[in-house]
Each structure stands twice: as structure tokens, then as C-alpha cells.
Amino acid sequence: MTTTIPIERIIPIDQLKADLRKTALARRDALPAAERQAAAEAIASRRFPLPAAGKIVSGFSPLKSEINPLPLMRKLADAGARLALPVVAGRGLPLIMRAYAFGQELNAGVWGIREPKDDAPELDPDILIVPLAAFDRRGNRIGYGAGYYDRTIRRLRSIKPVVAVGIAYAAQEVAEVPTTSRDETLDLVLTEREVIDLRGH
């Protein structure tokens, strides 16, 4: 009788995640700029799967080859949503979401990411548009390793009903993301090809 040892017993989960992250980001970086722009526009042109009017929706300022959520954020703002952008409060802490409107002047924050100024009001979003490096069809995601969004989603879910919406290129999908108790799942994933509804998982 042979015993199968789970791969995570052989390779630490953090290493598995790092390898998946590296592979998924390489696929993302390899997408031509025109294809990346078309993907962002395709997501924005599709019907958003949640009511947005009167909701607080947090997006993000795209970094490097990340899919650009700004066309979708503009559409949701036009539909009556209030927008917010994340601000890094410190390593190991949840993100602070501050009010944002198109045309508003932004600061350069951690890693040069554009974020609202300190006088912008703090908001607790109803819907979070979440960046990611990789995702699977169980709602698991790999971020960039610092855990900011996991902490943020956990904090918000402890105080109100929120919907976490991953946004990505279809090329960032992987068969399975290894998880720990620190990881928060996504409710939906939007790619240029489809809306993946994970709320029943």
C-alpha cells in the first residue's frame, strides 16, 4: 500500500504561491499592450453583475501590467456608485479606503501607486475591486505576498456585508491556488472572457 503525500507537505505553501505568482505574472507581462487595453474595455463594457447605484466601490490604481480597472470604475461612477481608492497604512495593517472622484489630485504612495490625499474621507466599501497575480475557480487568489487585501477584506467582512470582486486577465487563471487560514476568498472574478460567480462555493 502506497501513501500519497500532499505536495504542500513537501514544498511550503509560501514557496508554492511564489512559484505560481511568478508564472502568472510572466504570462500577464507577456500580453501585448493593445490586448491588455482591450481586456480592460471588455470588462467595462459588460453588464456589471452587482447593483452599483448608491454603493461604495473601491478600485485601485493599476501598477505595471495589471489590468486597468479605471474604465470599469468610471462606468460604475456614472451608474451612481461612490468611489474609493486604497491607501497603505503600514506593513501588516489593512488598507485604508479613501474617497476618490475622477479628476481628483492624487499622491504617490508605496511603490509609486497613486492614492488619495490624507484629507480624503475614509470609507468602508460595499464592493471591493481586487487586484491579483493569479486566481482559481474556487475563489482563491494570489496577491503580491504582503497580505494587504486579505486583511482588508477580513476587516470589512467583520463589520458589514461586502463583495470582493477580483479583476484579471483570463491568462492569470491557474488550476488551484494553495491556501492558508489567512487567505480570504473572492466572490466574483471578472476577466475579458467571462464573469465567474463564486458565491455558491
DOTOR-604125 format. One record per residue: residue in three letters; x, z, y of N, C-alpha, C, CB in turn. Coordinates in steps of 0.1 Angstrom, whole numbers, padded with zeros to 4 digits, always signed. Glycine has a CB too. Layout:
N
ALAXZYXZYXZYXZY;...
This chain:
201
MET+0009+0000-0012+0000+0000+0000+0009+0000+0012-0010+0012+0000;THR+0006-0009+0021+0014-0010+0034+0006-0004+0045+0019-0025+0037;THR+0013+0001+0055+0007+0007+0067+0011-0001+0079+0011+0022+0069;THR+0001-0005+0086+0003-0013+0099+0005-0003+0110-0008-0022+0102;ILE+0017-0004+0117+0019+0004+0128+0015-0003+0141+0034+0008+0129;PRO+0007+0003+0149+0002-0003+0162+0015-0007+0170-0007+0006+0170;ILE+0014-0019+0176+0026-0023+0184+0029-0014+0195+0023-0037+0190;GLU+0019-0006+0201+0023+0003+0212+0030+0015+0207+0010+0007+0219;ARG+0030+0017+0193+0039+0028+0188+0053+0024+0187+0034+0032+0173;ILE+0055+0011+0187+0069+0005+0186+0074+0003+0200+0069-0008+0178;ILE+0066-0004+0208+0070-0007+0222+0062+0002+0232+0068-0022+0225;PRO+0068+0009+0241+0060+0018+0250+0050+0009+0258+0069+0025+0260;ILE+0038+0015+0261+0028+0007+0268+0033+0002+0282+0016+0016+0271;ASP+0041+0010+0289+0046+0006+0302+0055-0007+0300+0054+0017+0308;GLN+0062-0008+0289+0070-0020+0287+0061-0032+0283+0080-0017+0276;LEU+0051-0029+0275+0041-0040+0272+0035-0045+0285+0031-0035+0262;LYS+0031-0036+0293+0025-0040+0306+0034-0048+0314+0019-0028+0313;ALA+0047-0043+0315+0057-0050+0324+0059-0064+0319+0070-0042+0324;ASP+0060-0066+0305+0062-0079+0300+0050-0089+0302+0064-0078+0284;LEU+0038-0083+0301+0026-0091+0304+0025-0095+0318+0013-0083+0299;ARG+0028-0085+0327+0028-0087+0341+0038-0099+0345+0032-0074+0349;LYS+0050-0098+0340+0060-0108+0343+0055-0122+0338+0073-0105+0336;THR+0049-0123+0326+0045-0136+0321+0033-0141+0330+0040-0135+0307;ALA+0023-0132+0333+0012-0137+0341+0015-0141+0355+0001-0126+0341;LEU+0024-0133+0361+0029-0137+0374+0036-0150+0375+0037-0126+0380;ALA+0044-0153+0364+0051-0165+0363+0041-0177+0363+0061-0165+0351;ARG+0031-0175+0355+0020-0186+0354+0014-0187+0368+0010-0182+0344;ARG+0011-0176+0375+0005-0177+0388+0014-0184+0398+0001-0163+0393;ASP+0027-0180+0398+0036-0186+0407+0038-0201+0405+0049-0179+0406;ALA+0036-0205+0392+0038-0220+0389+0026-0228+0393+0040-0221+0374;LEU+0015-0223+0397+0004-0231+0402+0007-0237+0415-0009-0222+0403;PRO+0004-0250+0417+0007-0257+0430-0001-0251+0441+0004-0272+0428;ALA+0004-0251+0453-0003-0245+0464-0017-0251+0466+0005-0247+0477;ALA-0019-0264+0464-0032-0270+0466-0042-0265+0455-0031-0286+0465;GLU-0037-0263+0443-0045-0257+0433-0049-0243+0436-0038-0258+0419;ARG-0040-0235+0441-0043-0221+0445-0054-0221+0456-0031-0214+0450;GLN-0053-0230+0466-0062-0230+0477-0076-0235+0471-0058-0240+0488;ALA-0076-0245+0463-0089-0249+0457-0096-0238+0449-0086-0262+0448;ALA-0088-0230+0442-0094-0219+0434-0100-0209+0443-0083-0213+0425;ALA-0094-0206+0454-0100-0196+0463-0113-0201+0469-0090-0192+0475;GLU-0113-0214+0472-0125-0220+0478-0136-0221+0468-0122-0234+0484;ALA-0132-0224+0455-0142-0225+0444-0149-0212+0442-0136-0229+0431;ILE-0142-0201+0443-0148-0187+0441-0157-0184+0453-0137-0177+0440;ALA-0153-0188+0465-0161-0185+0477-0174-0194+0477-0153-0187+0489;SER-0173-0206+0471-0185-0215+0472-0196-0211+0462-0180-0229+0470;ARG-0192-0204+0452-0202-0200+0441-0210-0188+0446-0194-0196+0428;ARG-0222-0187+0441-0231-0176+0444-0224-0163+0440-0245-0177+0438;PHE-0223-0153+0450-0217-0140+0446-0227-0133+0437-0214-0132+0459;PRO-0222-0126+0427-0231-0120+0417-0237-0107+0421-0223-0119+0404;LEU-0235-0102+0433-0240-0090+0437-0246-0091+0451-0229-0079+0438;PRO-0256-0083+0455-0261-0084+0468-0251-0078+0478-0275-0076+0470;ALA-0249-0085+0489-0238-0081+0498-0244-0076+0512-0229-0093+0501;ALA-0256-0080+0515-0261-0076+0528-0262-0060+0529-0275-0082+0531;GLY-0256-0055+0540-0256-0041+0542-0246-0033+0534-0270-0035+0539;LYS-0239-0039+0525-0229-0033+0517-0215-0032+0524-0228-0040+0503;ILE-0207-0023+0520-0193-0022+0525-0185-0028+0514-0189-0007+0528;VAL-0177-0039+0517-0169-0046+0508-0155-0046+0512-0174-0061+0506;SER-0146-0040+0503-0132-0040+0506-0125-0052+0500-0125-0027+0502;GLY-0117-0059+0507-0109-0070+0502-0095-0066+0502-0112-0083+0510;PHE-0086-0076+0504-0072-0074+0506-0065-0085+0513-0065-0071+0492;SER-0054-0083+0518-0046-0094+0524-0037-0099+0513-0037-0088+0536;PRO-0038-0112+0510-0030-0118+0499-0015-0118+0501-0035-0132+0496;LEU-0008-0115+0490+0007-0115+0491+0012-0125+0481+0012-0100+0487;LYS+0022-0133+0486+0029-0143+0478+0019-0152+0472+0037-0136+0467;SER+0018-0154+0459+0010-0164+0453-0004-0158+0448+0017-0170+0441;GLU-0007-0146+0453-0020-0140+0450-0031-0150+0454-0022-0127+0456;ILE-0042-0150+0446-0054-0158+0451-0059-0152+0464-0065-0157+0440;ASN-0063-0161+0472-0067-0157+0486-0082-0153+0486-0064-0169+0496;PRO-0085-0140+0489-0098-0135+0489-0105-0138+0502-0099-0121+0486;LEU-0098-0143+0513-0104-0143+0526-0116-0153+0527-0093-0148+0536;PRO-0115-0165+0520-0128-0173+0521-0140-0166+0515-0126-0186+0513;LEU-0138-0158+0504-0149-0150+0499-0153-0139+0508-0146-0145+0485;MET-0144-0132+0514-0147-0122+0524-0155-0127+0536-0134-0115+0528;ARG-0151-0139+0541-0158-0145+0552-0172-0148+0548-0151-0157+0557;LYS-0174-0153+0536-0188-0156+0532-0196-0143+0531-0187-0163+0518;LEU-0190-0133+0525-0198-0120+0524-0201-0114+0538-0190-0110+0515;ALA-0191-0115+0547-0194-0110+0561-0205-0118+0567-0181-0111+0569;ASP-0206-0131+0565-0216-0139+0570-0230-0136+0564-0214-0154+0568;ALA-0229-0130+0552-0242-0126+0545-0246-0112+0548-0240-0127+0530;GLY-0239-0105+0557-0243-0092+0562-0235-0080+0557-0257-0090+0559;ALA-0224-0083+0550-0215-0072+0545-0206-0067+0556-0207-0077+0533;ARG-0203-0054+0555-0192-0048+0564-0179-0049+0556-0196-0034+0568;LEU-0169-0053+0562-0156-0055+0555-0146-0043+0557-0149-0068+0559;ALA-0138-0041+0548-0127-0032+0549-0114-0037+0542-0131-0018+0542;LEU-0103-0032+0546-0090-0036+0540-0083-0023+0537-0082-0045+0550;PRO-0074-0024+0526-0067-0012+0522-0055-0009+0530-0063-0014+0507;VAL-0052+0004+0531-0040+0009+0538-0033+0019+0528-0044+0017+0551;VAL-0020+0017+0526-0013+0026+0517-0010+0039+0524+0001+0019+0512;ALA-0016+0050+0518-0014+0063+0524-0001+0070+0520-0026+0072+0521;GLY+0004+0066+0508+0016+0072+0503+0017+0070+0488+0017+0087+0507;ARG+0029+0070+0482+0030+0068+0468+0023+0079+0460+0045+0068+0464;GLY+0015+0075+0450+0008+0085+0442-0006+0088+0448+0016+0097+0441;LEU-0010+0082+0459-0022+0086+0465-0032+0074+0465-0020+0090+0480;PRO-0045+0076+0465-0054+0065+0466-0052+0057+0479-0069+0070+0464;LEU-0056+0045+0479-0056+0037+0491-0067+0042+0501-0059+0022+0488;ILE-0064+0041+0514-0075+0044+0524-0080+0030+0528-0069+0051+0537;MET-0094+0029+0528-0100+0016+0532-0105+0018+0546-0112+0013+0522;ARG-0100+0009+0555-0104+0009+0569-0112-0003+0573-0091+0011+0578;ALA-0121-0001+0582-0130-0012+0587-0121-0024+0592-0139-0007+0598;TYR-0127-0036+0589-0120-0048+0593-0130-0058+0597-0110-0053+0582;ALA-0127-0066+0607-0135-0078+0610-0126-0090+0613-0144-0075+0623;PHE-0130-0101+0610-0121-0113+0612-0118-0114+0627-0128-0126+0607;GLY-0105-0117+0630-0100-0118+0644-0094-0105+0648-0112-0121+0653;GLN-0096-0094+0641-0090-0081+0644-0075-0081+0642-0097-0070+0636;GLU-0068-0075+0652-0053-0074+0651-0049-0064+0640-0047-0070+0664;LEU-0039-0068+0632-0035-0060+0620-0021-0056+0622-0037-0068+0607;ASN-0018-0045+0615-0004-0040+0614+0003-0047+0601-0003-0025+0613;ALA+0016-0047+0601+0024-0050+0589+0026-0037+0582+0037-0057+0592;GLY+0021-0035+0570+0022-0023+0562+0033-0023+0552+0009-0019+0556;VAL+0031-0016+0541+0041-0016+0530+0042-0030+0524+0036-0006+0519;TRP+0054-0034+0521+0057-0048+0516+0053-0059+0526+0051-0050+0503;GLY+0051-0055+0539+0046-0065+0548+0032-0069+0547+0055-0077+0547;ILE+0024-0062+0539+0010-0066+0538+0002-0062+0550+0004-0058+0525;ARG-0006-0071+0555-0014-0069+0567-0025-0059+0564-0020-0082+0572;GLU-0026-0049+0573-0036-0038+0572-0041-0034+0585-0030-0026+0564;PRO-0053-0028+0586-0059-0023+0598-0051-0013+0605-0073-0018+0596;LYS-0052-0012+0618-0045-0001+0626-0051+0012+0623-0046-0004+0641;ASP-0044+0023+0626-0048+0037+0623-0061+0041+0630-0037+0046+0627;ASP-0065+0034+0641-0077+0038+0647-0090+0031+0641-0076+0035+0662;ALA-0088+0023+0631-0099+0016+0625-0106+0027+0616-0095+0004+0616;PRO-0119+0028+0616-0126+0038+0609-0124+0037+0594-0141+0038+0611;GLU-0123+0049+0587-0122+0049+0572-0136+0046+0566-0116+0062+0567;LEU-0137+0038+0556-0149+0035+0549-0148+0037+0534-0154+0021+0552;ASP-0159+0041+0527-0159+0041+0513-0167+0029+0508-0165+0055+0508;PRO-0160+0019+0502-0167+0007+0499-0177+0009+0487-0157-0003+0495;ASP-0187+0000+0488-0196-0001+0476-0191-0011+0466-0210-0006+0482;ILE-0184-0021+0471-0178-0032+0463-0163-0033+0466-0186-0046+0465;LEU-0155-0033+0456-0140-0035+0458-0136-0048+0452-0132-0023+0452;ILE-0130-0057+0460-0124-0069+0455-0110-0065+0452-0125-0081+0466;VAL-0106-0066+0440-0094-0060+0435-0083-0071+0431-0096-0051+0423;PRO-0071-0070+0436-0061-0080+0432-0055-0075+0418-0049-0080+0442;LEU-0049-0085+0411-0044-0081+0398-0033-0091+0394-0055-0081+0388;ALA-0025-0087+0384-0015-0096+0378-0020-0102+0366-0002-0088+0375;ALA-0028-0095+0358-0034-0100+0346-0047-0093+0342-0024-0099+0334;PHE-0055-0099+0335-0068-0092+0331-0072-0097+0317-0079-0095+0341;ASP-0081-0089+0310-0086-0094+0297-0102-0093+0298-0081-0085+0285;ARG-0108-0097+0288-0123-0098+0288-0130-0085+0284-0128-0109+0278;ARG-0122-0074+0284-0128-0061+0282-0128-0053+0295-0120-0053+0272;GLY-0124-0060+0306-0124-0054+0319-0111-0047+0323-0135-0044+0320;ASN-0101-0048+0315-0089-0042+0317-0080-0051+0326-0081-0038+0304;ARG-0072-0045+0335-0063-0052+0344-0049-0046+0344-0069-0053+0358;ILE-0040-0055+0347-0026-0050+0350-0024-0053+0365-0016-0057+0341;GLY-0021-0043+0372-0017-0044+0387-0002-0046+0388-0022-0033+0395;TYR+0003-0040+0398+0017-0042+0401+0026-0030+0397+0020-0045+0415;GLY+0019-0020+0391+0027-0009+0385+0026+0004+0392+0041-0013+0384;ALA+0021+0004+0405+0021+0017+0412+0008+0025+0411+0023+0014+0427;GLY-0002+0019+0405-0015+0026+0402-0024+0028+0414-0011+0039+0397;TYR-0021+0022+0425-0029+0024+0437-0044+0021+0435-0024+0016+0449;TYR-0047+0010+0429-0062+0007+0427-0068+0015+0417-0063-0008+0424;ASP-0061+0019+0406-0067+0028+0396-0071+0041+0403-0057+0031+0385;ARG-0062+0047+0411-0065+0059+0418-0077+0058+0428-0053+0065+0425;THR-0077+0046+0435-0088+0044+0445-0101+0042+0438-0084+0031+0453;ILE-0102+0034+0427-0114+0032+0420-0119+0045+0414-0113+0021+0409;ARG-0110+0053+0409-0114+0066+0403-0120+0075+0413-0102+0073+0396;ARG-0113+0076+0425-0118+0085+0436-0132+0080+0440-0109+0084+0448;LEU-0134+0067+0442-0147+0062+0447-0158+0064+0436-0146+0047+0451;ARG-0155+0062+0424-0165+0064+0413-0169+0078+0412-0159+0058+0400;SER-0160+0087+0416-0164+0102+0415-0173+0106+0426-0151+0110+0416;ILE-0175+0097+0436-0184+0101+0447-0196+0092+0450-0176+0102+0460;LYS-0196+0080+0444-0207+0071+0446-0207+0059+0436-0207+0065+0461;PRO-0218+0052+0434-0217+0040+0425-0209+0029+0433-0232+0035+0422;VAL-0199+0024+0426-0191+0013+0432-0189+0002+0421-0177+0018+0437;VAL-0187-0010+0426-0185-0021+0416-0171-0027+0419-0196-0032+0418;ALA-0162-0027+0409-0149-0032+0410-0148-0046+0405-0138-0023+0402;VAL-0145-0055+0414-0145-0070+0412-0131-0075+0412-0155-0077+0422;GLY-0125-0079+0401-0112-0085+0401-0114-0099+0405-0106-0084+0387;ILE-0104-0104+0412-0103-0118+0416-0090-0124+0412-0106-0120+0431;ALA-0090-0136+0405-0078-0141+0399-0079-0155+0396-0074-0133+0386;TYR-0068-0161+0393-0068-0175+0387-0071-0173+0372-0055-0182+0389;ALA-0078-0183+0366-0081-0183+0352-0068-0182+0344-0088-0196+0347;ALA-0057-0187+0349-0044-0187+0342-0038-0172+0340-0034-0195+0349;GLN-0044-0163+0347-0039-0149+0346-0046-0141+0335-0042-0142+0359;GLU-0055-0147+0328-0062-0141+0317-0052-0139+0305-0075-0148+0312;VAL-0052-0127+0299-0045-0125+0286-0054-0120+0276-0033-0115+0289;ALA-0049-0121+0263-0058-0117+0252-0062-0102+0252-0051-0120+0239;GLU-0052-0094+0255-0055-0079+0255-0045-0072+0265-0054-0074+0241;VAL-0051-0064+0273-0042-0055+0282-0041-0041+0275-0048-0054+0296;PRO-0029-0037+0273-0028-0023+0268-0032-0013+0279-0014-0020+0263;THR-0038-0002+0275-0044+0007+0284-0040+0022+0282-0059+0006+0285;THR-0041+0030+0292-0039+0044+0291-0051+0051+0298-0025+0049+0298;SER-0051+0064+0297-0062+0071+0303-0062+0070+0318-0062+0086+0299;ARG-0051+0066+0324-0050+0064+0339-0057+0052+0344-0036+0065+0343;ASP-0060+0042+0335-0065+0029+0339-0080+0029+0341-0060+0019+0329;GLU-0084+0023+0352-0098+0021+0355-0102+0006+0352-0101+0024+0370;THR-0114+0004+0346-0118-0009+0342-0125-0016+0354-0127-0009+0330;LEU-0125-0030+0353-0133-0038+0362-0147-0040+0357-0125-0052+0364;ASP-0156-0042+0367-0170-0045+0363-0172-0060+0362-0179-0039+0374;LEU-0165-0068+0370-0166-0082+0371-0152-0088+0373-0176-0087+0382;VAL-0150-0100+0368-0138-0108+0372-0143-0122+0377-0128-0109+0360;LEU-0138-0126+0389-0141-0139+0394-0129-0148+0393-0146-0138+0409;THR-0130-0159+0386-0120-0169+0386-0125-0182+0391-0113-0171+0372;GLU-0117-0192+0393-0122-0205+0398-0131-0212+0388-0110-0214+0401;ARG-0130-0207+0375-0138-0213+0364-0152-0207+0362-0130-0214+0352;GLU-0152-0193+0364-0164-0186+0359-0165-0172+0366-0164-0185+0344;VAL-0177-0166+0364-0179-0152+0367-0179-0145+0353-0192-0150+0375;ILE-0171-0135+0351-0170-0128+0339-0176-0114+0342-0155-0126+0333;ASP-0188-0112+0336-0196-0099+0338-0192-0090+0327-0211-0102+0339;LEU-0186-0078+0331-0181-0069+0321-0189-0056+0321-0166-0066+0323;ARG-0200-0056+0328-0207-0043+0329-0213-0038+0317-0217-0045+0340;GLY-0215-0047+0307-0221-0042+0294-0211-0038+0284-0229-0054+0288;HIS-0198-0038+0288-0187-0035+0278-0184-0020+0279-0174-0043+0282;
